[in-house]
Amino acid sequence: MNTLIGLLIIALGSLGQSSSYVPIKKVKDWSWESFWLVQGVFAWLVFPLLGSIIAVPEGSSLMQLWSSGGALKAIGFGALWGIGGLTFGLSMRFLGVALGQSIALGTCAAFGTLFPAITGHTDLLHGEGLMLLIGVCITLAGIAIIGYAGSLRSANMSEEERKAAIKDFALTKGLLVALLAGAMSACFTLGLEVGAPIKQAALDGGVKALYAGLPVIFLVTVGGSVTNAVYCIQQNIKNNTLKEYGSVNKQVLLNNVLFCALAGGLWYSQFFGLEMGKSFLTDSPVLLAFSWSILMSLNVLFSNLWGVLLDEWKGASKKTITVLVSGLIVLILSVIVVAIAQS
């Protein structure tokens, strides 16, 4: 029962993350760098800080928790993860949404799951390590199938639509950027690993396992916020878009900030849910180690379901939809296979 509860909580968080791009579509008269920076304030700073506060032991403080060890390294890995977030967008620019997202998320799922296992000297060829490796391989297969569905969809687009979608298509450059994005994004899990002493200090102080890791997540997102803020402000200056924050009327400004706050809260819910869900998987070490891949798989799953609801797959052939559904089923199977193997 605990395993099911843990997976459901992770799924709810993933659903929130996958829904975070819906309110962003409501933001008006702001360029990408402007709304990305504002939603990032909520996603990487405000909500993670609020989450951290509920994980402070009675009579202690966040500063005391962070002094337990690993804080600077967690921020450093967060900064690397921030690079992954930025290059993730570039991978879609050079390869298109389907291929770019599939390669980047697939790489992130694999590296984010296997990096901690390798640094923890887990034997990936035997026992629980082998189960973990098989689960990652199935995840990669599912994401690859979905990427193929995206390629079929792209092939059915008109030349005008294709140019609009991938006007800067560059295969070699795109592959390198997508692999870099996936590897850098996986640094989030390394940030959580090096911040383990902080989580342990919270547990020792009587904080429930549900929340104990939230102060570490905040440190990682702080690191990511620095990377993203530097890039966004540089783009604001380069594109002369700094004035956008004050040039819209009060109603539009209020709406934009509220939609950015909603998007930021939904985005953060994936890591809030991941941390809470993991606390129910402690009796299933392989599922616990596989939880990052589960989150990435569910993000792909729900993102594509949103794509269907928003008519992004409208007009796709029956073959394309069949391939897409097959890929989604394989993603779900990756979780089921690992869960059964663990039991």
MIMITI-757294 format. One record per residue (C-alpha): x, y, z; residue in three letters; residue number from 1. Coordinates in nm, 3 decimals. Layout:
REM MIMITI-757294
{rec {X Y Z} Ala NUM}
...
This chain:
REM MIMITI-757294
{rec {0.000 0.000 0.000} Met 1}
{rec {0.284 0.239 0.086} Asn 2}
{rec {0.437 0.186 -0.258} Thr 3}
{rec {0.109 0.272 -0.429} Leu 4}
{rec {0.066 0.585 -0.215} Ile 5}
{rec {0.422 0.694 -0.294} Gly 6}
{rec {0.374 0.648 -0.668} Leu 7}
{rec {0.041 0.833 -0.661} Leu 8}
{rec {0.199 1.131 -0.483} Ile 9}
{rec {0.482 1.142 -0.739} Ile 10}
{rec {0.222 1.120 -1.016} Ala 11}
{rec {0.024 1.413 -0.871} Leu 12}
{rec {0.341 1.624 -0.858} Gly 13}
{rec {0.424 1.528 -1.215} Ser 14}
{rec {0.072 1.620 -1.327} Leu 15}
{rec {0.127 1.961 -1.170} Gly 16}
{rec {0.458 2.010 -1.351} Gln 17}
{rec {0.309 1.902 -1.682} Ser 18}
{rec {0.026 2.150 -1.632} Ser 19}
{rec {0.257 2.441 -1.554} Ser 20}
{rec {0.287 2.545 -1.919} Tyr 21}
{rec {-0.090 2.600 -1.948} Val 22}
{rec {-0.103 2.921 -1.735} Pro 23}
{rec {0.210 3.048 -1.911} Ile 24}
{rec {0.008 3.060 -2.232} Lys 25}
{rec {-0.209 3.324 -2.061} Lys 26}
{rec {0.083 3.564 -2.007} Val 27}
{rec {0.051 3.865 -2.239} Lys 28}
{rec {0.293 4.119 -2.387} Asp 29}
{rec {0.604 3.969 -2.226} Trp 30}
{rec {0.887 3.804 -2.416} Ser 31}
{rec {1.012 3.457 -2.322} Trp 32}
{rec {1.296 3.584 -2.104} Glu 33}
{rec {1.061 3.810 -1.908} Ser 34}
{rec {0.796 3.556 -1.813} Phe 35}
{rec {1.058 3.284 -1.763} Trp 36}
{rec {1.237 3.501 -1.508} Leu 37}
{rec {0.918 3.596 -1.320} Val 38}
{rec {0.777 3.243 -1.308} Gln 39}
{rec {1.124 3.131 -1.198} Gly 40}
{rec {1.110 3.359 -0.894} Val 41}
{rec {0.808 3.158 -0.777} Phe 42}
{rec {0.925 2.818 -0.904} Ala 43}
{rec {1.285 2.829 -0.779} Trp 44}
{rec {1.269 3.067 -0.482} Leu 45}
{rec {0.928 3.148 -0.329} Val 46}
{rec {0.762 2.805 -0.322} Phe 47}
{rec {1.081 2.607 -0.244} Pro 48}
{rec {1.148 2.847 0.045} Leu 49}
{rec {0.795 2.796 0.179} Leu 50}
{rec {0.847 2.421 0.148} Gly 51}
{rec {1.175 2.446 0.336} Ser 52}
{rec {1.019 2.634 0.625} Ile 53}
{rec {0.782 2.349 0.710} Ile 54}
{rec {1.086 2.120 0.736} Ala 55}
{rec {1.266 2.320 1.005} Val 56}
{rec {1.286 2.132 1.339} Pro 57}
{rec {1.135 2.304 1.640} Glu 58}
{rec {1.385 2.539 1.803} Gly 59}
{rec {1.613 2.532 1.497} Ser 60}
{rec {1.646 2.740 1.179} Ser 61}
{rec {1.716 2.692 0.810} Leu 62}
{rec {2.068 2.830 0.855} Met 63}
{rec {2.138 2.571 1.122} Gln 64}
{rec {2.010 2.295 0.895} Leu 65}
{rec {2.219 2.414 0.601} Trp 66}
{rec {2.530 2.422 0.817} Ser 67}
{rec {2.500 2.044 0.855} Ser 68}
{rec {2.706 1.994 0.539} Gly 69}
{rec {2.681 1.986 0.162} Gly 70}
{rec {2.498 2.318 0.116} Ala 71}
{rec {2.748 2.482 -0.120} Leu 72}
{rec {2.786 2.166 -0.328} Lys 73}
{rec {2.406 2.139 -0.356} Ala 74}
{rec {2.390 2.498 -0.484} Ile 75}
{rec {2.674 2.422 -0.727} Gly 76}
{rec {2.496 2.118 -0.872} Phe 77}
{rec {2.184 2.334 -0.887} Gly 78}
{rec {2.370 2.586 -1.103} Ala 79}
{rec {2.470 2.302 -1.340} Leu 80}
{rec {2.110 2.181 -1.343} Trp 81}
{rec {2.012 2.536 -1.441} Gly 82}
{rec {2.237 2.507 -1.748} Ile 83}
{rec {2.046 2.190 -1.834} Gly 84}
{rec {1.718 2.380 -1.817} Gly 85}
{rec {1.842 2.647 -2.054} Leu 86}
{rec {2.000 2.408 -2.306} Thr 87}
{rec {1.682 2.199 -2.291} Phe 88}
{rec {1.511 2.481 -2.476} Gly 89}
{rec {1.793 2.501 -2.730} Leu 90}
{rec {1.769 2.127 -2.801} Ser 91}
{rec {1.408 2.175 -2.909} Met 92}
{rec {1.511 2.471 -3.121} Arg 93}
{rec {1.764 2.262 -3.317} Phe 94}
{rec {1.580 1.927 -3.320} Leu 95}
{rec {1.214 2.014 -3.275} Gly 96}
{rec {0.994 1.944 -2.976} Val 97}
{rec {0.954 1.568 -3.023} Ala 98}
{rec {1.312 1.466 -3.093} Leu 99}
{rec {1.473 1.732 -2.875} Gly 100}
{rec {1.251 1.665 -2.574} Gln 101}
{rec {1.280 1.289 -2.606} Ser 102}
{rec {1.660 1.287 -2.620} Ile 103}
{rec {1.698 1.545 -2.343} Ala 104}
{rec {1.446 1.385 -2.106} Leu 105}
{rec {1.571 1.036 -2.187} Gly 106}
{rec {1.928 1.137 -2.109} Thr 107}
{rec {1.812 1.314 -1.793} Cys 108}
{rec {1.616 1.008 -1.676} Ala 109}
{rec {1.910 0.776 -1.738} Ala 110}
{rec {2.186 0.997 -1.596} Phe 111}
{rec {1.972 1.120 -1.307} Gly 112}
{rec {1.904 0.762 -1.201} Thr 113}
{rec {2.241 0.605 -1.277} Leu 114}
{rec {2.473 0.886 -1.155} Phe 115}
{rec {2.381 0.839 -0.786} Pro 116}
{rec {2.395 0.460 -0.827} Ala 117}
{rec {2.741 0.475 -0.982} Ile 118}
{rec {2.877 0.724 -0.727} Thr 119}
{rec {2.726 0.498 -0.457} Gly 120}
{rec {2.922 0.201 -0.604} His 121}
{rec {2.606 0.005 -0.688} Thr 122}
{rec {2.671 -0.308 -0.896} Asp 123}
{rec {2.454 -0.247 -1.203} Leu 124}
{rec {2.510 -0.595 -1.345} Leu 125}
{rec {2.370 -0.795 -1.055} His 126}
{rec {2.076 -0.797 -0.813} Gly 127}
{rec {1.902 -0.468 -0.739} Glu 128}
{rec {2.148 -0.274 -0.955} Gly 129}
{rec {2.054 -0.485 -1.257} Leu 130}
{rec {1.682 -0.427 -1.187} Met 131}
{rec {1.751 -0.055 -1.181} Leu 132}
{rec {1.942 -0.072 -1.510} Leu 133}
{rec {1.660 -0.271 -1.677} Ile 134}
{rec {1.405 -0.015 -1.559} Gly 135}
{rec {1.612 0.271 -1.705} Val 136}
{rec {1.646 0.084 -2.037} Cys 137}
{rec {1.267 0.035 -2.060} Ile 138}
{rec {1.217 0.404 -1.983} Thr 139}
{rec {1.458 0.501 -2.260} Leu 140}
{rec {1.275 0.267 -2.500} Ala 141}
{rec {0.941 0.432 -2.416} Gly 142}
{rec {1.077 0.783 -2.465} Ile 143}
{rec {1.241 0.676 -2.793} Ala 144}
{rec {0.906 0.542 -2.921} Ile 145}
{rec {0.735 0.870 -2.829} Ile 146}
{rec {1.012 1.056 -3.009} Gly 147}
{rec {0.946 0.841 -3.316} Tyr 148}
{rec {0.577 0.932 -3.293} Ala 149}
{rec {0.681 1.297 -3.289} Gly 150}
{rec {0.893 1.241 -3.599} Ser 151}
{rec {0.596 1.082 -3.778} Leu 152}
{rec {0.383 1.379 -3.677} Arg 153}
{rec {0.648 1.617 -3.809} Ser 154}
{rec {0.663 1.428 -4.139} Ala 155}
{rec {0.290 1.490 -4.185} Asn 156}
{rec {0.326 1.863 -4.133} Met 157}
{rec {0.329 2.104 -4.424} Ser 158}
{rec {0.657 2.265 -4.527} Glu 159}
{rec {0.538 2.591 -4.380} Glu 160}
{rec {0.444 2.428 -4.049} Glu 161}
{rec {0.775 2.239 -4.036} Arg 162}
{rec {0.979 2.553 -4.098} Lys 163}
{rec {0.783 2.732 -3.829} Ala 164}
{rec {0.843 2.446 -3.584} Ala 165}
{rec {1.212 2.368 -3.657} Ile 166}
{rec {1.340 2.658 -3.861} Lys 167}
{rec {1.689 2.624 -3.708} Asp 168}
{rec {1.712 2.247 -3.751} Phe 169}
{rec {2.073 2.127 -3.705} Ala 170}
{rec {2.114 1.755 -3.633} Leu 171}
{rec {2.472 1.735 -3.503} Thr 172}
{rec {2.455 2.054 -3.300} Lys 173}
{rec {2.109 1.958 -3.174} Gly 174}
{rec {2.218 1.612 -3.059} Leu 175}
{rec {2.515 1.755 -2.869} Leu 176}
{rec {2.298 2.020 -2.704} Val 177}
{rec {2.025 1.767 -2.615} Ala 178}
{rec {2.279 1.531 -2.457} Leu 179}
{rec {2.431 1.822 -2.265} Leu 180}
{rec {2.084 1.931 -2.150} Ala 181}
{rec {2.000 1.583 -2.025} Gly 182}
{rec {2.331 1.536 -1.846} Ala 183}
{rec {2.321 1.880 -1.684} Met 184}
{rec {1.955 1.839 -1.580} Ser 185}
{rec {2.049 1.515 -1.408} Ala 186}
{rec {2.274 1.718 -1.176} Cys 187}
{rec {1.958 1.787 -0.974} Phe 188}
{rec {1.981 1.438 -0.827} Thr 189}
{rec {2.349 1.485 -0.745} Leu 190}
{rec {2.254 1.803 -0.560} Gly 191}
{rec {2.007 1.602 -0.353} Leu 192}
{rec {2.275 1.339 -0.284} Glu 193}
{rec {2.539 1.582 -0.155} Val 194}
{rec {2.274 1.754 0.059} Gly 195}
{rec {2.194 1.430 0.241} Ala 196}
{rec {2.351 1.553 0.572} Pro 197}
{rec {2.099 1.840 0.577} Ile 198}
{rec {1.809 1.600 0.531} Lys 199}
{rec {1.948 1.374 0.801} Gln 200}
{rec {1.978 1.671 1.039} Ala 201}
{rec {1.610 1.750 0.978} Ala 202}
{rec {1.516 1.388 1.049} Leu 203}
{rec {1.726 1.386 1.364} Asp 204}
{rec {1.545 1.702 1.472} Gly 205}
{rec {1.210 1.524 1.454} Gly 206}
{rec {1.091 1.640 1.110} Val 207}
{rec {0.875 1.385 0.929} Lys 208}
{rec {1.036 1.205 0.637} Ala 209}
{rec {0.765 1.356 0.416} Leu 210}
{rec {0.927 1.699 0.435} Tyr 211}
{rec {1.284 1.641 0.553} Ala 212}
{rec {1.443 1.680 0.209} Gly 213}
{rec {1.271 2.007 0.115} Leu 214}
{rec {1.550 2.236 0.248} Pro 215}
{rec {1.793 2.056 0.015} Val 216}
{rec {1.562 2.102 -0.283} Ile 217}
{rec {1.556 2.475 -0.210} Phe 218}
{rec {1.937 2.492 -0.224} Leu 219}
{rec {1.941 2.314 -0.560} Val 220}
{rec {1.673 2.541 -0.707} Thr 221}
{rec {1.858 2.848 -0.573} Val 222}
{rec {2.162 2.738 -0.774} Gly 223}
{rec {1.945 2.689 -1.081} Gly 224}
{rec {1.780 3.027 -1.033} Ser 225}
{rec {2.117 3.202 -1.052} Val 226}
{rec {2.199 3.043 -1.388} Thr 227}
{rec {1.857 3.120 -1.531} Asn 228}
{rec {1.843 3.475 -1.392} Ala 229}
{rec {2.182 3.563 -1.543} Val 230}
{rec {2.072 3.436 -1.883} Tyr 231}
{rec {1.727 3.598 -1.873} Cys 232}
{rec {1.860 3.937 -1.766} Ile 233}
{rec {2.131 3.916 -2.032} Gln 234}
{rec {1.855 3.847 -2.287} Gln 235}
{rec {1.646 4.133 -2.144} Asn 236}
{rec {1.937 4.370 -2.204} Ile 237}
{rec {2.029 4.226 -2.543} Lys 238}
{rec {1.669 4.236 -2.673} Asn 239}
{rec {1.581 4.562 -2.497} Asn 240}
{rec {1.294 4.388 -2.314} Thr 241}
{rec {1.367 4.509 -1.960} Leu 242}
{rec {1.100 4.775 -2.009} Lys 243}
{rec {0.833 4.507 -2.056} Glu 244}
{rec {0.791 4.462 -1.681} Tyr 245}
{rec {0.659 4.817 -1.643} Gly 246}
{rec {0.516 4.893 -1.985} Ser 247}
{rec {0.197 4.684 -1.954} Val 248}
{rec {-0.109 4.824 -1.776} Asn 249}
{rec {-0.182 4.729 -1.415} Lys 250}
{rec {-0.443 4.466 -1.500} Gln 251}
{rec {-0.215 4.288 -1.747} Val 252}
{rec {0.073 4.312 -1.500} Leu 253}
{rec {-0.139 4.161 -1.223} Leu 254}
{rec {-0.263 3.882 -1.449} Asn 255}
{rec {0.088 3.807 -1.575} Asn 256}
{rec {0.229 3.785 -1.223} Val 257}
{rec {-0.059 3.564 -1.105} Leu 258}
{rec {-0.025 3.328 -1.401} Phe 259}
{rec {0.353 3.315 -1.348} Cys 260}
{rec {0.295 3.238 -0.979} Ala 261}
{rec {0.052 2.960 -1.069} Leu 262}
{rec {0.297 2.819 -1.323} Ala 263}
{rec {0.580 2.835 -1.070} Gly 264}
{rec {0.376 2.659 -0.803} Gly 265}
{rec {0.272 2.383 -1.043} Leu 266}
{rec {0.631 2.340 -1.163} Trp 267}
{rec {0.761 2.309 -0.805} Tyr 268}
{rec {0.495 2.051 -0.720} Ser 269}
{rec {0.696 1.784 -0.908} Gln 270}
{rec {0.984 1.802 -0.659} Phe 271}
{rec {0.755 1.853 -0.360} Phe 272}
{rec {0.567 1.541 -0.469} Gly 273}
{rec {0.890 1.352 -0.544} Leu 274}
{rec {1.025 1.416 -0.196} Glu 275}
{rec {0.697 1.321 -0.028} Met 276}
{rec {0.649 1.016 -0.250} Gly 277}
{rec {1.000 0.887 -0.183} Lys 278}
{rec {0.925 0.875 0.189} Ser 279}
{rec {0.673 0.597 0.114} Phe 280}
{rec {0.925 0.397 -0.092} Leu 281}
{rec {1.187 0.338 0.175} Thr 282}
{rec {1.095 -0.032 0.193} Asp 283}
{rec {1.152 -0.062 -0.182} Ser 284}
{rec {1.515 0.046 -0.242} Pro 285}
{rec {1.508 -0.016 -0.618} Val 286}
{rec {1.189 0.186 -0.664} Leu 287}
{rec {1.340 0.455 -0.443} Leu 288}
{rec {1.649 0.471 -0.664} Ala 289}
{rec {1.424 0.455 -0.973} Phe 290}
{rec {1.202 0.741 -0.852} Ser 291}
{rec {1.381 1.002 -1.068} Trp 292}
{rec {1.315 0.796 -1.382} Ser 293}
{rec {0.954 0.753 -1.270} Ile 294}
{rec {0.916 1.130 -1.240} Leu 295}
{rec {1.071 1.193 -1.585} Met 296}
{rec {0.853 0.921 -1.740} Ser 297}
{rec {0.538 1.066 -1.588} Leu 298}
{rec {0.639 1.414 -1.704} Asn 299}
{rec {0.660 1.284 -2.060} Val 300}
{rec {0.333 1.093 -2.017} Leu 301}
{rec {0.131 1.386 -1.882} Phe 302}
{rec {0.291 1.637 -2.120} Ser 303}
{rec {0.177 1.430 -2.415} Asn 304}
{rec {-0.170 1.389 -2.266} Leu 305}
{rec {-0.187 1.769 -2.237} Trp 306}
{rec {-0.070 1.782 -2.598} Gly 307}
{rec {-0.365 1.567 -2.700} Val 308}
{rec {-0.610 1.781 -2.498} Leu 309}
{rec {-0.468 2.100 -2.651} Leu 310}
{rec {-0.502 1.955 -3.004} Asp 311}
{rec {-0.126 1.951 -3.063} Glu 312}
{rec {-0.172 1.603 -3.213} Trp 313}
{rec {-0.478 1.705 -3.413} Lys 314}
{rec {-0.463 1.572 -3.768} Gly 315}
{rec {-0.204 1.307 -3.683} Ala 316}
{rec {-0.248 0.976 -3.862} Ser 317}
{rec {-0.379 0.663 -3.694} Lys 318}
{rec {-0.030 0.511 -3.718} Lys 319}
{rec {0.122 0.810 -3.539} Thr 320}
{rec {-0.133 0.795 -3.258} Ile 321}
{rec {-0.079 0.419 -3.227} Thr 322}
{rec {0.297 0.469 -3.194} Val 323}
{rec {0.241 0.747 -2.940} Leu 324}
{rec {0.009 0.535 -2.726} Val 325}
{rec {0.254 0.243 -2.749} Ser 326}
{rec {0.534 0.464 -2.617} Gly 327}
{rec {0.318 0.585 -2.328} Leu 328}
{rec {0.229 0.225 -2.240} Ile 329}
{rec {0.599 0.129 -2.239} Val 330}
{rec {0.670 0.417 -1.999} Leu 331}
{rec {0.401 0.290 -1.763} Ile 332}
{rec {0.538 -0.063 -1.798} Leu 333}
{rec {0.883 0.055 -1.687} Ser 334}
{rec {0.736 0.146 -1.347} Val 335}
{rec {0.528 -0.172 -1.323} Ile 336}
{rec {0.823 -0.397 -1.415} Val 337}
{rec {1.048 -0.243 -1.150} Val 338}
{rec {0.769 -0.256 -0.890} Ala 339}
{rec {0.702 -0.624 -0.961} Ile 340}
{rec {1.074 -0.707 -0.961} Ala 341}
{rec {1.112 -0.527 -0.628} Gln 342}
{rec {0.826 -0.721 -0.472} Ser 343}
